Amino acid sequence: MSENQNLLAEQRRALIVDEVRRRGGVRVNELTRRLGVSDMTVRRDLDALARQGVLEKVHGGAVPVVEASTHEPGFEAKSGLELTAKEDIARAAARLVSPGAAIALSGGTTTYALAQQLLEVPDLTVVTNSVRVADVFHSAQRTSGQRQGAATVVLTGGVRTPSDSLVGPVADQAIAALHFDLLFLGVHGISLEAGLSTPNLAEAETNRRLVHSARRVVVVADHTKWGVVGLSSFAALEQVDTLVTDAGLPAEARAEISEHLRVLVAGEPGDEDATDI
């Protein structure tokens, strides 16, 4: 394609990051051919992504950033990554929710996408420690008014993290007093050995409380989270009922995870048939 007006900057940059991670590095001339944009456009994209800390610019191209297990990207840095995958995952996960359910949504950009898919599900009670997720529901109510069947949202208190989650003793105490049918959990990383993990120690404890208070646990995570290990593990794979992911997850990883829990791949045949688990 020529200079692609249909591909938004955030979508283009998500594709660049995916290429860098998948291949271990890319050159500018390769990206201009791949994306059908000018050399200058690619260099601007690389500059923006380097400022966000999601890749490192080198002479003639870019390479992945080697992150410490304590590194926690902010919400904005993550929000432009794997957009299509997150939207597919959100749509598939939303089909697991029945009207009138009491659900919990943790912080994260994938749960944020899921919240937008749940606006039309009637009579939900939504518990969340995510400022962004709560704002999805509150903004909808401000725009359309207090309609019948609108979700009741319970936002925990706590200390705000870079990913706009509320964590710490206040959040933990609020969550411990509640019980919900279904928890949708975003994660920093998922692996066989470490299970679910995060670079934030306080967030790890809050996530443990969320898992403990849920009757069923659904992890919503795109393929780039597989094999990533943060500083603190907060749940084993056996504590999860379902992983909703995208088609980028390799077949070998799907097979390994399937030994421990149900794997639902968004966008593949059969995901439309998924219902409340």
C-alpha angles and dihedrals in degrees: 000000000000122000095332113227092175095060110080118221092247091052092047092050092049089055090050093052091048091052092048093050095043096047101029092241143359138211125234093239090053091053094049089056094042095049100031093231135121127276089246092054092052092049091051089050091050091049091052093047092047090053088052089053096236096118140010123238117228132175107299098359146353141283133197121275112245101227127203116234087249095055112116116187117214124247093257093051091054099038095079096049125099092353097166092047092050092050092049091048091048093053093048093046092049089061088064091065122091124204112267095024125143106230138171128215120196124208123282143093094269093052086047089057089047092053089060090054092052098057093097096047104103130233099005124162107212122196114190141163090198119102089198094052093048090050091056090062096038092049091051091053092048090051100044101024128238098318124187112270095021115153122267106227124205112192115193120222123234145109117316118241128204087264090056095251122139112232142160135069096321092053092042093053093048093050094045090061093054136075125200137183098228135018121201108201128193115203139199092214143357128196140153094248102039099029111201115356144174134191091230116083095199091048090051091058093046090050090051088056091049092052092047092051095049127090090205131017126212120185115207109199136144122229095266090071092064112106094012115128123194127197096269131039115211105175140020120231089249089065090061123083100192140010115206108198141149135263092263091078107105119246092242092055091047090054093049094048092045089065088068106031146355115287118207114189111205117227095021126109111283099029090100088061093056113116137171107321 
